[in-house]
Amino acid sequence: MPKKDRAYSVRIPPQVWEGQKDRILALYKEHILCKVLEKITTTEFSPSESQLREKLKEWGSKKRLSAKERKKINREIETGRKDMSRICKDLQSWLQRYDLTIVDHSRE
């Protein structure tokens, strides 16, 4: 069976990523991943989606709760161990820890 041709992404040097880091992180706070990719892509800098995901992970930037965090919150809601105001405070502290704000993406 013949091998399929694979498209490989061009390796982007670390110093180029560092030069784009602040811009990417700022955009990622306000936009979904595909919008960030559209906004940062130029003829000189064209990362793949997987490269961008990997860099965001490396930089510690995330938007979603981990499965462990979601389970903890769900368990606390179901067992009634915490009232909703306390759960909201926990979520707010999580948002602050990752320097995030709530953005409505339904209009994008």
PyMOL commands that place a pseudoatom at each C-alpha (Angstrom):
pseudoatom trace, name=CA, resn=MET, resi=1, chain=A, elem=C, hetatm=0, pos=[0.000, 0.000, 0.000]
pseudoatom trace, name=CA, resn=PRO, resi=2, chain=A, elem=C, hetatm=0, pos=[1.500, 3.394, -0.948]
pseudoatom trace, name=CA, resn=LYS, resi=3, chain=A, elem=C, hetatm=0, pos=[2.265, 5.868, 1.793]
pseudoatom trace, name=CA, resn=LYS, resi=4, chain=A, elem=C, hetatm=0, pos=[0.172, 9.011, 1.926]
pseudoatom trace, name=CA, resn=ASP, resi=5, chain=A, elem=C, hetatm=0, pos=[1.936, 12.318, 1.560]
pseudoatom trace, name=CA, resn=ARG, resi=6, chain=A, elem=C, hetatm=0, pos=[1.886, 14.198, 4.832]
pseudoatom trace, name=CA, resn=ALA, resi=7, chain=A, elem=C, hetatm=0, pos=[1.913, 17.918, 5.182]
pseudoatom trace, name=CA, resn=TYR, resi=8, chain=A, elem=C, hetatm=0, pos=[4.388, 18.971, 7.820]
pseudoatom trace, name=CA, resn=SER, resi=9, chain=A, elem=C, hetatm=0, pos=[4.415, 22.347, 9.506]
pseudoatom trace, name=CA, resn=VAL, resi=10, chain=A, elem=C, hetatm=0, pos=[7.491, 24.483, 9.267]
pseudoatom trace, name=CA, resn=ARG, resi=11, chain=A, elem=C, hetatm=0, pos=[9.377, 24.618, 12.557]
pseudoatom trace, name=CA, resn=ILE, resi=12, chain=A, elem=C, hetatm=0, pos=[9.198, 28.084, 14.085]
pseudoatom trace, name=CA, resn=PRO, resi=13, chain=A, elem=C, hetatm=0, pos=[12.290, 29.111, 16.084]
pseudoatom trace, name=CA, resn=PRO, resi=14, chain=A, elem=C, hetatm=0, pos=[11.792, 29.815, 19.812]
pseudoatom trace, name=CA, resn=GLN, resi=15, chain=A, elem=C, hetatm=0, pos=[12.913, 33.446, 19.468]
pseudoatom trace, name=CA, resn=VAL, resi=16, chain=A, elem=C, hetatm=0, pos=[10.158, 34.073, 16.887]
pseudoatom trace, name=CA, resn=TRP, resi=17, chain=A, elem=C, hetatm=0, pos=[7.558, 32.596, 19.275]
pseudoatom trace, name=CA, resn=GLU, resi=18, chain=A, elem=C, hetatm=0, pos=[8.907, 34.779, 22.101]
pseudoatom trace, name=CA, resn=GLY, resi=19, chain=A, elem=C, hetatm=0, pos=[8.551, 37.842, 19.887]
pseudoatom trace, name=CA, resn=GLN, resi=20, chain=A, elem=C, hetatm=0, pos=[4.864, 36.980, 19.328]
pseudoatom trace, name=CA, resn=LYS, resi=21, chain=A, elem=C, hetatm=0, pos=[4.084, 35.722, 22.847]
pseudoatom trace, name=CA, resn=ASP, resi=22, chain=A, elem=C, hetatm=0, pos=[2.542, 38.872, 24.377]
pseudoatom trace, name=CA, resn=ARG, resi=23, chain=A, elem=C, hetatm=0, pos=[0.362, 39.496, 21.325]
pseudoatom trace, name=CA, resn=ILE, resi=24, chain=A, elem=C, hetatm=0, pos=[-0.829, 35.887, 21.180]
pseudoatom trace, name=CA, resn=LEU, resi=25, chain=A, elem=C, hetatm=0, pos=[-1.659, 35.741, 24.895]
pseudoatom trace, name=CA, resn=ALA, resi=26, chain=A, elem=C, hetatm=0, pos=[-3.563, 39.030, 24.714]
pseudoatom trace, name=CA, resn=LEU, resi=27, chain=A, elem=C, hetatm=0, pos=[-5.579, 37.827, 21.717]
pseudoatom trace, name=CA, resn=TYR, resi=28, chain=A, elem=C, hetatm=0, pos=[-6.256, 34.454, 23.324]
pseudoatom trace, name=CA, resn=LYS, resi=29, chain=A, elem=C, hetatm=0, pos=[-7.866, 36.137, 26.332]
pseudoatom trace, name=CA, resn=GLU, resi=30, chain=A, elem=C, hetatm=0, pos=[-10.438, 37.748, 24.046]
pseudoatom trace, name=CA, resn=HIS, resi=31, chain=A, elem=C, hetatm=0, pos=[-10.865, 35.297, 21.171]
pseudoatom trace, name=CA, resn=ILE, resi=32, chain=A, elem=C, hetatm=0, pos=[-11.242, 31.613, 20.428]
pseudoatom trace, name=CA, resn=LEU, resi=33, chain=A, elem=C, hetatm=0, pos=[-8.232, 29.716, 19.080]
pseudoatom trace, name=CA, resn=CYS, resi=34, chain=A, elem=C, hetatm=0, pos=[-9.175, 29.813, 15.379]
pseudoatom trace, name=CA, resn=LYS, resi=35, chain=A, elem=C, hetatm=0, pos=[-9.689, 33.610, 15.540]
pseudoatom trace, name=CA, resn=VAL, resi=36, chain=A, elem=C, hetatm=0, pos=[-6.286, 34.040, 17.188]
pseudoatom trace, name=CA, resn=LEU, resi=37, chain=A, elem=C, hetatm=0, pos=[-4.723, 31.953, 14.446]
pseudoatom trace, name=CA, resn=GLU, resi=38, chain=A, elem=C, hetatm=0, pos=[-6.375, 34.130, 11.772]
pseudoatom trace, name=CA, resn=LYS, resi=39, chain=A, elem=C, hetatm=0, pos=[-5.175, 37.329, 13.435]
pseudoatom trace, name=CA, resn=ILE, resi=40, chain=A, elem=C, hetatm=0, pos=[-1.535, 36.278, 13.937]
pseudoatom trace, name=CA, resn=THR, resi=41, chain=A, elem=C, hetatm=0, pos=[-0.934, 34.543, 10.618]
pseudoatom trace, name=CA, resn=THR, resi=42, chain=A, elem=C, hetatm=0, pos=[1.262, 36.484, 8.204]
pseudoatom trace, name=CA, resn=THR, resi=43, chain=A, elem=C, hetatm=0, pos=[3.596, 35.493, 5.409]
pseudoatom trace, name=CA, resn=GLU, resi=44, chain=A, elem=C, hetatm=0, pos=[6.497, 35.573, 7.898]
pseudoatom trace, name=CA, resn=PHE, resi=45, chain=A, elem=C, hetatm=0, pos=[4.704, 33.868, 10.807]
pseudoatom trace, name=CA, resn=SER, resi=46, chain=A, elem=C, hetatm=0, pos=[2.274, 31.083, 10.022]
pseudoatom trace, name=CA, resn=PRO, resi=47, chain=A, elem=C, hetatm=0, pos=[1.935, 28.535, 12.825]
pseudoatom trace, name=CA, resn=SER, resi=48, chain=A, elem=C, hetatm=0, pos=[-0.339, 25.526, 12.538]
pseudoatom trace, name=CA, resn=GLU, resi=49, chain=A, elem=C, hetatm=0, pos=[-3.212, 25.097, 14.980]
pseudoatom trace, name=CA, resn=SER, resi=50, chain=A, elem=C, hetatm=0, pos=[-1.368, 22.300, 16.762]
pseudoatom trace, name=CA, resn=GLN, resi=51, chain=A, elem=C, hetatm=0, pos=[1.790, 24.429, 17.085]
pseudoatom trace, name=CA, resn=LEU, resi=52, chain=A, elem=C, hetatm=0, pos=[-0.264, 27.252, 18.589]
pseudoatom trace, name=CA, resn=ARG, resi=53, chain=A, elem=C, hetatm=0, pos=[-2.027, 24.888, 21.000]
pseudoatom trace, name=CA, resn=GLU, resi=54, chain=A, elem=C, hetatm=0, pos=[1.323, 23.481, 22.116]
pseudoatom trace, name=CA, resn=LYS, resi=55, chain=A, elem=C, hetatm=0, pos=[2.797, 26.951, 22.733]
pseudoatom trace, name=CA, resn=LEU, resi=56, chain=A, elem=C, hetatm=0, pos=[-0.263, 28.081, 24.704]
pseudoatom trace, name=CA, resn=LYS, resi=57, chain=A, elem=C, hetatm=0, pos=[0.054, 24.941, 26.823]
pseudoatom trace, name=CA, resn=GLU, resi=58, chain=A, elem=C, hetatm=0, pos=[3.787, 25.556, 27.294]
pseudoatom trace, name=CA, resn=TRP, resi=59, chain=A, elem=C, hetatm=0, pos=[3.078, 29.145, 28.370]
pseudoatom trace, name=CA, resn=GLY, resi=60, chain=A, elem=C, hetatm=0, pos=[0.465, 27.924, 30.859]
pseudoatom trace, name=CA, resn=SER, resi=61, chain=A, elem=C, hetatm=0, pos=[-2.447, 29.650, 29.150]
pseudoatom trace, name=CA, resn=LYS, resi=62, chain=A, elem=C, hetatm=0, pos=[-5.780, 27.893, 29.295]
pseudoatom trace, name=CA, resn=LYS, resi=63, chain=A, elem=C, hetatm=0, pos=[-9.440, 28.761, 29.181]
pseudoatom trace, name=CA, resn=ARG, resi=64, chain=A, elem=C, hetatm=0, pos=[-11.139, 25.655, 30.441]
pseudoatom trace, name=CA, resn=LEU, resi=65, chain=A, elem=C, hetatm=0, pos=[-11.434, 24.010, 33.794]
pseudoatom trace, name=CA, resn=SER, resi=66, chain=A, elem=C, hetatm=0, pos=[-9.630, 20.709, 34.051]
pseudoatom trace, name=CA, resn=ALA, resi=67, chain=A, elem=C, hetatm=0, pos=[-11.701, 17.551, 34.469]
pseudoatom trace, name=CA, resn=LYS, resi=68, chain=A, elem=C, hetatm=0, pos=[-10.557, 17.421, 38.095]
pseudoatom trace, name=CA, resn=GLU, resi=69, chain=A, elem=C, hetatm=0, pos=[-11.708, 21.002, 38.730]
pseudoatom trace, name=CA, resn=ARG, resi=70, chain=A, elem=C, hetatm=0, pos=[-15.088, 20.378, 37.032]
pseudoatom trace, name=CA, resn=LYS, resi=71, chain=A, elem=C, hetatm=0, pos=[-15.675, 17.212, 39.062]
pseudoatom trace, name=CA, resn=LYS, resi=72, chain=A, elem=C, hetatm=0, pos=[-14.861, 19.028, 42.291]
pseudoatom trace, name=CA, resn=ILE, resi=73, chain=A, elem=C, hetatm=0, pos=[-17.321, 21.831, 41.515]
pseudoatom trace, name=CA, resn=ASN, resi=74, chain=A, elem=C, hetatm=0, pos=[-20.046, 19.387, 40.408]
pseudoatom trace, name=CA, resn=ARG, resi=75, chain=A, elem=C, hetatm=0, pos=[-19.580, 17.294, 43.550]
pseudoatom trace, name=CA, resn=GLU, resi=76, chain=A, elem=C, hetatm=0, pos=[-19.864, 20.374, 45.748]
pseudoatom trace, name=CA, resn=ILE, resi=77, chain=A, elem=C, hetatm=0, pos=[-23.045, 21.470, 43.968]
pseudoatom trace, name=CA, resn=GLU, resi=78, chain=A, elem=C, hetatm=0, pos=[-24.629, 18.006, 44.159]
pseudoatom trace, name=CA, resn=THR, resi=79, chain=A, elem=C, hetatm=0, pos=[-23.792, 17.415, 47.815]
pseudoatom trace, name=CA, resn=GLY, resi=80, chain=A, elem=C, hetatm=0, pos=[-24.738, 20.934, 48.833]
pseudoatom trace, name=CA, resn=ARG, resi=81, chain=A, elem=C, hetatm=0, pos=[-21.464, 21.327, 50.736]
pseudoatom trace, name=CA, resn=LYS, resi=82, chain=A, elem=C, hetatm=0, pos=[-21.063, 24.821, 49.390]
pseudoatom trace, name=CA, resn=ASP, resi=83, chain=A, elem=C, hetatm=0, pos=[-23.651, 27.389, 48.546]
pseudoatom trace, name=CA, resn=MET, resi=84, chain=A, elem=C, hetatm=0, pos=[-23.684, 28.989, 45.103]
pseudoatom trace, name=CA, resn=SER, resi=85, chain=A, elem=C, hetatm=0, pos=[-22.013, 32.186, 46.321]
pseudoatom trace, name=CA, resn=ARG, resi=86, chain=A, elem=C, hetatm=0, pos=[-19.011, 30.166, 47.512]
pseudoatom trace, name=CA, resn=ILE, resi=87, chain=A, elem=C, hetatm=0, pos=[-18.855, 28.226, 44.220]
pseudoatom trace, name=CA, resn=CYS, resi=88, chain=A, elem=C, hetatm=0, pos=[-18.962, 31.523, 42.316]
pseudoatom trace, name=CA, resn=LYS, resi=89, chain=A, elem=C, hetatm=0, pos=[-16.058, 32.777, 44.433]
pseudoatom trace, name=CA, resn=ASP, resi=90, chain=A, elem=C, hetatm=0, pos=[-14.101, 29.611, 43.588]
pseudoatom trace, name=CA, resn=LEU, resi=91, chain=A, elem=C, hetatm=0, pos=[-14.736, 30.161, 39.900]
pseudoatom trace, name=CA, resn=GLN, resi=92, chain=A, elem=C, hetatm=0, pos=[-13.744, 33.805, 40.206]
pseudoatom trace, name=CA, resn=SER, resi=93, chain=A, elem=C, hetatm=0, pos=[-10.462, 32.842, 41.875]
pseudoatom trace, name=CA, resn=TRP, resi=94, chain=A, elem=C, hetatm=0, pos=[-9.808, 30.346, 39.073]
pseudoatom trace, name=CA, resn=LEU, resi=95, chain=A, elem=C, hetatm=0, pos=[-10.389, 33.094, 36.493]
pseudoatom trace, name=CA, resn=GLN, resi=96, chain=A, elem=C, hetatm=0, pos=[-8.017, 35.409, 38.355]
pseudoatom trace, name=CA, resn=ARG, resi=97, chain=A, elem=C, hetatm=0, pos=[-5.361, 32.705, 38.715]
pseudoatom trace, name=CA, resn=TYR, resi=98, chain=A, elem=C, hetatm=0, pos=[-5.238, 32.324, 34.939]
pseudoatom trace, name=CA, resn=ASP, resi=99, chain=A, elem=C, hetatm=0, pos=[-5.794, 36.058, 34.324]
pseudoatom trace, name=CA, resn=LEU, resi=100, chain=A, elem=C, hetatm=0, pos=[-9.016, 35.412, 32.378]
pseudoatom trace, name=CA, resn=THR, resi=101, chain=A, elem=C, hetatm=0, pos=[-12.256, 37.230, 31.839]
pseudoatom trace, name=CA, resn=ILE, resi=102, chain=A, elem=C, hetatm=0, pos=[-15.603, 35.878, 30.737]
pseudoatom trace, name=CA, resn=VAL, resi=103, chain=A, elem=C, hetatm=0, pos=[-16.218, 36.640, 27.077]
pseudoatom trace, name=CA, resn=ASP, resi=104, chain=A, elem=C, hetatm=0, pos=[-19.395, 35.898, 25.137]
pseudoatom trace, name=CA, resn=HIS, resi=105, chain=A, elem=C, hetatm=0, pos=[-18.276, 34.092, 21.963]
pseudoatom trace, name=CA, resn=SER, resi=106, chain=A, elem=C, hetatm=0, pos=[-21.804, 33.449, 20.728]
pseudoatom trace, name=CA, resn=ARG, resi=107, chain=A, elem=C, hetatm=0, pos=[-21.613, 36.601, 18.619]
pseudoatom trace, name=CA, resn=GLU, resi=108, chain=A, elem=C, hetatm=0, pos=[-18.386, 35.676, 16.802]
for i in range(1, 108): cmd.bond("trace and resi %d" % i, "trace and resi %d" % (i + 1))
show_as sticks, trace
zoom trace
